[in-house]
């Protein structure tokens, strides 16, 4: 699993660089024809990782329940975010991943609720969720890079 954690760390480092390089207006801009912005996509990867890994393992998640409701699959931008929201996300990119690694190494993930993702793959254990999450975060890095060119 170490390779997947390392790949996710590298992906999140790229996302952090984008958060730091763009203005608040750029992070909030939803280009015509899109439902979401750069901020939403980055927050969505944090929320999805929590849902796939912790939620389906019946463990408390490391992000606020309001954030889960606003950034889970099927949601769209509801309003502009603030600098405080951006600073919180910058931290969450890494604190959630670090804690997941610690919890995984400690054997905290003992049960898992089977879940079929949009690609029709069925996750049956936490290791599969961690692997799928790496794929999912790569997709959203691609969205973020595409959106960056449109803003």
DAFEN-V683348 format. One record per residue. N is the residue number from 1. RES is the residue in three letters. PHI is phi in whole degrees, -180 to 180 (* if undefined). PSI is psi in whole degrees, 0 to 359 (999 if undefined). OMEGA is omega in radians with two decimals (999 if undefined). Layout:
n=N res=RES phi=PHI psi=PSI omega=OMEGA
n=N res=RES phi=PHI psi=PSI omega=OMEGA
//
This chain:
n=1 res=UNK phi=* psi=341 omega=-3.10
n=2 res=UNK phi=-57 psi=321 omega=3.13
n=3 res=UNK phi=-61 psi=318 omega=3.13
n=4 res=UNK phi=-66 psi=319 omega=3.08
n=5 res=UNK phi=-63 psi=319 omega=3.14
n=6 res=UNK phi=-65 psi=317 omega=3.11
n=7 res=UNK phi=-62 psi=317 omega=3.12
n=8 res=UNK phi=-64 psi=319 omega=3.10
n=9 res=UNK phi=-60 psi=315 omega=3.13
n=10 res=UNK phi=-65 psi=318 omega=3.10
n=11 res=UNK phi=-61 psi=315 omega=-3.11
n=12 res=UNK phi=-69 psi=330 omega=3.05
n=13 res=UNK phi=-65 psi=319 omega=3.07
n=14 res=UNK phi=-64 psi=319 omega=3.11
n=15 res=UNK phi=-64 psi=321 omega=3.09
n=16 res=UNK phi=-61 psi=316 omega=3.13
n=17 res=UNK phi=-59 psi=322 omega=3.11
n=18 res=UNK phi=-69 psi=316 omega=3.09
n=19 res=UNK phi=-57 psi=321 omega=-3.09
n=20 res=UNK phi=-78 psi=335 omega=-3.06
n=21 res=UNK phi=-86 psi=338 omega=-3.03
n=22 res=UNK phi=-103 psi=152 omega=3.08
n=23 res=UNK phi=-76 psi=166 omega=3.10
n=24 res=UNK phi=-61 psi=321 omega=3.10
n=25 res=UNK phi=-62 psi=319 omega=3.13
n=26 res=UNK phi=-66 psi=320 omega=3.13
n=27 res=UNK phi=-66 psi=330 omega=-3.11
n=28 res=UNK phi=-89 psi=346 omega=-3.03
n=29 res=UNK phi=-72 psi=129 omega=3.04
n=30 res=UNK phi=-106 psi=107 omega=-3.14
n=31 res=UNK phi=-63 psi=153 omega=3.11
n=32 res=UNK phi=-56 psi=135 omega=3.13
n=33 res=UNK phi=91 psi=356 omega=-3.13
n=34 res=UNK phi=-115 psi=155 omega=3.09
n=35 res=UNK phi=-95 psi=339 omega=-2.99
n=36 res=UNK phi=-136 psi=167 omega=-3.11
n=37 res=UNK phi=-115 psi=184 omega=-3.12
n=38 res=UNK phi=-64 psi=315 omega=-3.14
n=39 res=UNK phi=-58 psi=312 omega=-3.12
n=40 res=UNK phi=-57 psi=314 omega=-3.11
n=41 res=UNK phi=-61 psi=321 omega=-3.12
n=42 res=UNK phi=-73 psi=317 omega=3.10
n=43 res=UNK phi=-64 psi=323 omega=3.12
n=44 res=UNK phi=-59 psi=322 omega=3.14
n=45 res=UNK phi=-67 psi=323 omega=3.11
n=46 res=UNK phi=-66 psi=313 omega=-3.13
n=47 res=UNK phi=-64 psi=316 omega=-3.12
n=48 res=UNK phi=-64 psi=319 omega=3.10
n=49 res=UNK phi=-58 psi=318 omega=-3.14
n=50 res=UNK phi=-66 psi=317 omega=3.12
n=51 res=UNK phi=-65 psi=314 omega=-3.09
n=52 res=UNK phi=-68 psi=319 omega=-3.03
n=53 res=UNK phi=-91 psi=308 omega=-3.10
n=54 res=UNK phi=-86 psi=311 omega=-3.08
n=55 res=UNK phi=-58 psi=313 omega=-3.12
n=56 res=UNK phi=-77 psi=352 omega=3.02
n=57 res=UNK phi=-98 psi=7 omega=3.14
n=58 res=UNK phi=58 psi=40 omega=3.10
n=59 res=UNK phi=-118 psi=154 omega=3.11
n=60 res=UNK phi=-62 psi=139 omega=-3.14
n=61 res=UNK phi=-86 psi=158 omega=-3.03
n=62 res=UNK phi=-95 psi=5 omega=3.10
n=63 res=UNK phi=-123 psi=158 omega=-3.09
n=64 res=UNK phi=-64 psi=143 omega=-3.14
n=65 res=UNK phi=-62 psi=328 omega=3.09
n=66 res=UNK phi=-63 psi=321 omega=3.12
n=67 res=UNK phi=-66 psi=321 omega=3.12
n=68 res=UNK phi=-61 psi=316 omega=-3.13
n=69 res=UNK phi=-67 psi=329 omega=-3.09
n=70 res=UNK phi=-84 psi=337 omega=-2.99
n=71 res=UNK phi=-125 psi=8 omega=3.11
n=72 res=UNK phi=-74 psi=170 omega=3.11
n=73 res=UNK phi=-53 psi=137 omega=3.09
n=74 res=UNK phi=92 psi=356 omega=3.12
n=75 res=UNK phi=-95 psi=169 omega=3.06
n=76 res=UNK phi=-143 psi=168 omega=-3.10
n=77 res=UNK phi=-56 psi=130 omega=3.13
n=78 res=UNK phi=-107 psi=345 omega=-3.12
n=79 res=UNK phi=176 psi=175 omega=-3.13
n=80 res=UNK phi=-74 psi=148 omega=3.06
n=81 res=UNK phi=-100 psi=163 omega=-3.10
n=82 res=UNK phi=-103 psi=172 omega=3.04
n=83 res=UNK phi=-59 psi=324 omega=3.12
n=84 res=UNK phi=-63 psi=320 omega=3.09
n=85 res=UNK phi=-63 psi=319 omega=-3.14
n=86 res=UNK phi=-66 psi=316 omega=3.13
n=87 res=UNK phi=-62 psi=319 omega=3.10
n=88 res=UNK phi=-61 psi=316 omega=-3.14
n=89 res=UNK phi=-64 psi=320 omega=3.12
n=90 res=UNK phi=-56 psi=319 omega=3.12
n=91 res=UNK phi=-71 psi=315 omega=-3.09
n=92 res=UNK phi=-61 psi=329 omega=3.11
n=93 res=UNK phi=-52 psi=323 omega=-3.04
n=94 res=UNK phi=-104 psi=323 omega=-3.12
n=95 res=UNK phi=-65 psi=321 omega=-3.14
n=96 res=UNK phi=-68 psi=321 omega=3.13
n=97 res=UNK phi=-69 psi=316 omega=3.12
n=98 res=UNK phi=-60 psi=316 omega=-3.14
n=99 res=UNK phi=-67 psi=323 omega=3.11
n=100 res=UNK phi=-62 psi=316 omega=3.11
n=101 res=UNK phi=-60 psi=315 omega=3.13
n=102 res=UNK phi=-63 psi=315 omega=-3.12
n=103 res=UNK phi=-67 psi=323 omega=3.11
n=104 res=UNK phi=-66 psi=313 omega=3.13
n=105 res=UNK phi=-63 psi=329 omega=3.14
n=106 res=UNK phi=-81 psi=356 omega=3.12
n=107 res=UNK phi=75 psi=28 omega=-3.08
n=108 res=UNK phi=-69 psi=332 omega=-3.06
n=109 res=UNK phi=-87 psi=95 omega=-3.04
n=110 res=UNK phi=-103 psi=331 omega=3.13
n=111 res=UNK phi=-125 psi=161 omega=3.11
n=112 res=UNK phi=-152 psi=133 omega=3.10
n=113 res=UNK phi=-91 psi=119 omega=-3.12
n=114 res=UNK phi=-55 psi=140 omega=-3.09
n=115 res=UNK phi=-149 psi=132 omega=3.09
n=116 res=UNK phi=-98 psi=123 omega=-3.10
n=117 res=UNK phi=-86 psi=174 omega=-3.07
n=118 res=UNK phi=-57 psi=328 omega=-3.13
n=119 res=UNK phi=-77 psi=3 omega=3.14
n=120 res=UNK phi=76 psi=12 omega=3.00
n=121 res=UNK phi=-83 psi=141 omega=3.12
n=122 res=UNK phi=-105 psi=123 omega=3.10
n=123 res=UNK phi=-87 psi=128 omega=-3.10
n=124 res=UNK phi=-119 psi=350 omega=3.12
n=125 res=UNK phi=-153 psi=162 omega=-3.04
n=126 res=UNK phi=-61 psi=326 omega=3.12
n=127 res=UNK phi=-61 psi=320 omega=3.10
n=128 res=UNK phi=-66 psi=324 omega=3.09
n=129 res=UNK phi=-64 psi=319 omega=3.13
n=130 res=UNK phi=-66 psi=318 omega=3.11
n=131 res=UNK phi=-65 psi=312 omega=3.14
n=132 res=UNK phi=-62 psi=321 omega=3.14
n=133 res=UNK phi=-59 psi=323 omega=3.10
n=134 res=UNK phi=-60 psi=315 omega=3.08
n=135 res=UNK phi=-61 psi=312 omega=-3.12
n=136 res=UNK phi=-60 psi=316 omega=-3.12
n=137 res=UNK phi=-67 psi=327 omega=3.07
n=138 res=UNK phi=-65 psi=321 omega=3.08
n=139 res=UNK phi=-60 psi=314 omega=-3.09
n=140 res=UNK phi=-73 psi=333 omega=2.98
n=141 res=UNK phi=-62 psi=319 omega=3.09
n=142 res=UNK phi=-61 psi=316 omega=3.08
n=143 res=UNK phi=-60 psi=316 omega=-3.12
n=144 res=UNK phi=-62 psi=317 omega=3.13
n=145 res=UNK phi=-65 psi=322 omega=3.10
n=146 res=UNK phi=-67 psi=315 omega=3.13
n=147 res=UNK phi=-63 psi=323 omega=-3.14
n=148 res=UNK phi=-58 psi=324 omega=3.14
n=149 res=UNK phi=-75 psi=343 omega=-3.07
n=150 res=UNK phi=-99 psi=353 omega=-3.07
n=151 res=UNK phi=-99 psi=999 omega=999
//
